[in-house]
């Protein structure tokens, strides 16, 4: 019989339900435990298997799961990851890894101490357009990168913030760079390397009654490879998500990828290279009243299985997660 990796999911809301279904759909994964503080009838993921349901997080981490998928509110990520690792479980950790680099470092330290893996969820890396960008930048097709611009213009309205007791809280949520746009900071880090310096301006266009932080910002980025970048973001867009795009200007070409989720090649002019033919449809995570980033969690779960069974490399490791948190801290501390 083929060995299966046993998963337990904590946090059975929108994204936890997505994790659970991807585990079930993976022929080398087995969903054996679930836990949420909400009653079972309030879960997004429906199951009639009572043996899956744990009475507490402690029961889940002390069960015979191999991997704990942490899909809880942001402020719970770090301590839950540390507790799971302390019980010698591998951890799949939804973004953000933590709300401070100090807490992210504690996760990394604990993982090394017990010799367990931490898989940080940054599923946009699996999108065909982003994989193509990674390839042409790695192969130096664009030559020296001069300028990068990322625009993330999304909608998060009053009902979004009123639907939970943590969205909008500075201490529990952290802000849009942690909750909505850490995916795109990760893409910048993955494509262009570490960010040396930032300067930022923040704005609040929506009512502050239900948000304790900015809803929009303009960030100047200086990369270690000497490229210059700008990140423009907002959650104050009317009605629905409007755009997630990246424009790259290099010495041998220019590229723009856009659409709502960086899923379409809008322009490609590269010396001695034709535009790629990318047919794959990218779906987003649909949360009912709003939509999120690319729905590539099946590929992320598959990477977990491949690492643990086939000794493959982790696609997004704890160092990657730490660098995203560190970059967001730098942005928030560089207010003009």
C-alpha positions in Angstrom: 0.0 0.0 0.0 1.2 3.5 -0.9 2.2 5.5 2.2 0.0 8.5 2.8 0.9 11.7 4.7 -1.6 12.3 7.5 -2.8 15.9 7.9 -4.7 17.7 10.5 -6.3 21.2 9.8 -6.8 23.8 12.5 -9.2 26.6 11.5 -12.0 25.3 9.3 -13.1 28.6 7.7 -12.8 29.6 4.1 -9.2 28.8 3.7 -9.1 25.9 6.0 -11.9 24.3 4.0 -9.8 24.7 0.9 -6.8 23.0 2.6 -9.1 20.1 3.7 -10.5 19.5 0.3 -7.0 19.7 -1.4 -5.8 17.1 1.1 -8.7 14.8 0.3 -8.1 15.2 -3.4 -4.4 14.3 -3.1 -4.0 10.6 -3.6 -1.0 10.5 -1.2 -2.5 12.7 1.5 -5.0 11.7 4.2 -7.2 14.1 6.2 -7.5 12.6 9.6 -8.1 15.5 12.1 -10.0 18.8 12.1 -10.3 21.5 14.8 -12.0 24.9 15.1 -13.2 26.8 18.1 -16.6 27.3 16.3 -19.2 24.6 16.6 -19.1 22.0 13.8 -22.4 23.3 12.2 -20.7 26.6 11.6 -17.7 25.1 9.7 -17.3 25.9 6.0 -16.1 22.3 5.5 -18.9 19.8 6.1 -18.1 16.3 7.3 -20.2 13.5 8.8 -17.1 11.7 10.0 -17.0 12.3 13.8 -13.6 10.7 14.1 -12.1 13.6 12.3 -13.3 16.2 14.8 -11.0 17.1 17.7 -12.2 18.7 20.9 -9.2 21.0 21.2 -6.1 22.1 19.4 -4.0 20.2 22.0 -5.9 17.0 21.0 -5.0 17.6 17.3 -1.3 18.2 17.8 -1.0 15.2 20.1 -2.8 12.9 17.6 -0.9 10.8 15.1 -1.0 13.4 12.3 2.2 14.0 10.4 1.4 17.6 9.4 -0.6 20.4 11.1 -2.1 22.9 8.7 -2.6 26.2 10.5 -5.4 28.2 8.9 -6.4 30.4 11.8 -6.5 34.2 12.3 -3.1 35.9 11.8 -2.3 36.6 15.5 -2.6 32.8 16.3 -0.2 31.6 13.7 3.1 31.8 15.5 2.2 30.2 18.8 0.2 27.5 17.1 3.1 26.7 14.8 5.5 26.5 17.8 3.1 24.3 19.7 2.7 21.9 16.7 6.4 21.8 16.2 7.0 21.1 19.9 4.9 18.0 19.4 7.1 17.0 16.6 4.7 17.7 13.8 5.5 19.3 10.4 3.7 22.6 9.9 1.9 24.1 6.9 1.4 27.8 7.8 -1.0 30.1 6.1 0.3 33.6 5.4 1.5 35.6 7.2 4.0 33.3 8.9 3.8 35.6 11.9 3.0 39.3 12.7 6.6 40.0 13.8 10.0 38.8 12.6 10.8 38.0 16.3 8.0 35.5 16.3 9.0 34.2 12.9 12.5 33.6 14.2 11.0 31.6 17.2 9.2 29.3 14.7 12.4 28.7 12.7 14.4 28.0 15.9 11.8 25.5 17.2 11.6 23.8 13.8 15.4 23.3 13.7 15.5 22.1 17.3 13.0 19.3 16.6 14.1 18.7 13.0 10.7 19.4 11.4 9.7 21.3 8.3 7.7 24.5 8.1 5.9 25.1 4.7 4.8 28.7 4.2 1.7 29.1 2.1 2.5 31.5 -0.8 0.5 29.8 -3.5 0.8 32.6 -6.1 4.3 31.2 -6.8 2.6 28.3 -8.6 0.6 30.5 -11.1 1.8 29.8 -14.7 2.4 33.5 -15.4 4.6 33.9 -12.2 6.5 30.6 -13.0 7.2 32.0 -16.5 8.4 35.3 -15.0 10.7 33.4 -12.6 12.1 31.5 -15.6 13.0 34.5 -17.7 14.5 36.4 -14.8 16.6 33.4 -13.7 17.7 33.0 -17.3 18.5 36.7 -17.5 16.3 37.2 -20.6 15.5 40.8 -19.5 19.1 41.6 -18.7 19.6 44.1 -15.9 16.3 44.8 -14.1 15.9 48.6 -13.8 12.3 49.2 -12.5 9.5 47.1 -11.1 6.0 48.3 -10.3 3.3 46.3 -8.5 -0.3 47.4 -8.3 -2.7 45.7 -5.9 -6.1 47.3 -5.9 -8.7 45.2 -4.1 -12.1 45.6 -2.3 -12.6 44.9 1.4 -15.8 46.4 2.6 -17.6 46.9 5.9 -19.2 43.4 5.8 -15.8 41.8 5.4 -14.5 43.5 8.6 -17.7 42.9 10.5 -17.7 39.2 9.6 -15.0 38.4 12.2 -13.7 39.6 15.5 -10.1 40.0 14.2 -10.2 41.5 10.7 -9.3 45.2 11.1 -7.6 44.8 14.4 -4.0 46.1 14.4 -2.9 43.4 16.9 -4.8 40.5 15.5 -4.9 41.3 11.7 -1.8 43.4 11.3 -2.9 45.3 8.2 -3.4 44.8 4.5 0.3 44.1 3.8 0.0 41.1 6.1 -3.5 39.9 5.3 -4.1 40.8 1.7 -0.8 41.6 0.0 1.9 39.5 1.6 1.6 37.2 -1.5 2.8 39.9 -3.7 5.6 41.0 -1.5 6.7 37.3 -1.6 6.6 37.4 -5.4 8.9 40.5 -5.4 11.3 38.7 -3.0 11.2 35.5 -5.0 11.8 37.2 -8.3 14.3 39.9 -7.4 15.8 39.0 -4.0 16.0 40.9 -0.8 14.8 44.4 -0.4 17.4 46.7 1.1 15.4 49.8 1.9 11.9 51.2 1.8 10.1 54.4 2.2 6.3 54.6 2.5 3.2 56.7 2.7 -0.1 55.3 4.0 -3.7 56.5 3.5 -7.1 55.8 4.9 -9.9 56.4 2.4 -12.6 54.3 4.1 -14.1 54.8 7.6 -11.7 54.2 10.4 -14.5 52.9 12.6 -13.9 49.3 11.7 -10.2 49.5 10.6 -7.3 50.3 13.0 -4.8 50.8 10.2 -4.4 52.1 6.7 -6.4 50.8 3.7 -4.0 52.1 1.0 -0.3 52.8 0.6 2.6 53.8 -1.8 5.9 52.1 -1.1 9.3 52.7 -2.7 11.5 49.6 -2.8 15.3 49.4 -3.2 16.4 45.8 -4.1 19.7 44.4 -3.2 20.3 43.8 -6.9 20.0 47.7 -7.4 16.6 47.5 -9.1 14.1 50.1 -8.0 10.5 49.2 -7.3 7.1 50.7 -6.4 4.3 48.9 -4.6 0.9 50.6 -4.8 -1.9 49.0 -2.9 -5.4 49.6 -1.7 -8.4 47.7 -0.2 -10.6 50.7 -0.7 -11.6 49.9 -4.3 -15.3 50.2 -5.0 -17.4 47.0 -5.3 -14.8 44.3 -6.2 -11.2 43.5 -6.7 -9.8 45.6 -9.6 -6.2 44.7 -10.4 -3.1 42.8 -9.3 -0.4 43.6 -11.8 3.4 43.6 -12.1 5.4 45.6 -14.7 9.1 44.9 -15.2 11.4 47.1 -17.2 14.8 45.6 -18.0 17.7 46.5 -20.3 16.5 43.8 -22.9 12.8 43.9 -22.5 9.6 45.0 -20.8 6.8 42.8 -19.4 3.4 43.5 -17.8 1.3 40.8 -16.1 -2.1 41.9 -14.9 -5.7 40.9 -14.5 -7.3 40.6 -11.0 -4.7 38.0 -9.9 -1.6 38.5 -12.1 -3.0 35.8 -14.3 -2.7 37.5 -17.8 0.2 38.5 -19.8 -0.8 42.0 -20.9 2.4 43.0 -22.7 5.6 41.2 -23.5 8.4 42.8 -25.6 11.7 40.9 -25.0 14.7 41.0 -27.3 15.0 37.8 -29.4 12.1 36.1 -27.6 8.4 35.6 -28.5 5.6 36.0 -25.9 4.7 32.7 -24.2 1.6 30.8 -24.9 0.0 30.3 -21.4 -3.4 28.7 -21.6 -3.9 27.7 -18.0 -6.9 29.3 -16.3 -6.2 30.7 -12.9 -9.1 30.6 -10.5 -9.2 32.6 -7.3 -10.2 31.7 -3.8 -13.9 32.7 -3.6 -15.0 33.6 -0.1 -18.6 34.5 -0.9 -18.7 38.3 -0.4 -15.1 38.7 -1.7 -12.3 37.0 -3.6 -8.7 36.3 -2.7 -5.5 35.2 -4.4 -4.9 32.4 -6.8 -6.4 29.0 -5.8 -3.2 26.9 -6.1 -3.4 25.2 -2.7 -3.6 21.8 -4.4 -0.1 22.4 -5.7 1.1 23.5 -2.3 -0.3 20.4 -0.6 1.3 18.3 -3.3 4.7 19.9 -2.6 4.3 18.9 1.1 3.7 15.3 0.1 6.6 15.3 -2.3 9.0 16.7 0.4 8.0 14.2 3.0 7.7 11.1 0.7 10.1 11.9 -2.1 12.7 14.1 -0.4 11.9 17.0 -2.8 12.8 20.6 -2.0 10.3 22.8 -0.1 8.8 25.3 -2.5 8.3 28.1 0.1 10.3 27.5 3.3 10.5 29.3 6.6 13.3 31.6 5.5 11.0 32.8 2.7 8.2 33.4 5.2 10.5 35.2 7.5 11.8 37.5 4.8 8.2 38.5 3.9 7.5 39.4 7.5 10.8 41.3 7.8 10.0 43.3 4.6 6.5 44.2 5.8 8.0 45.4 9.1 10.5 47.5 7.2 7.7 49.0 5.1 5.6 49.9 8.2 8.6 51.4 10.0 9.6 53.6 7.0 6.6 55.9 7.0 7.5 59.3 5.5 
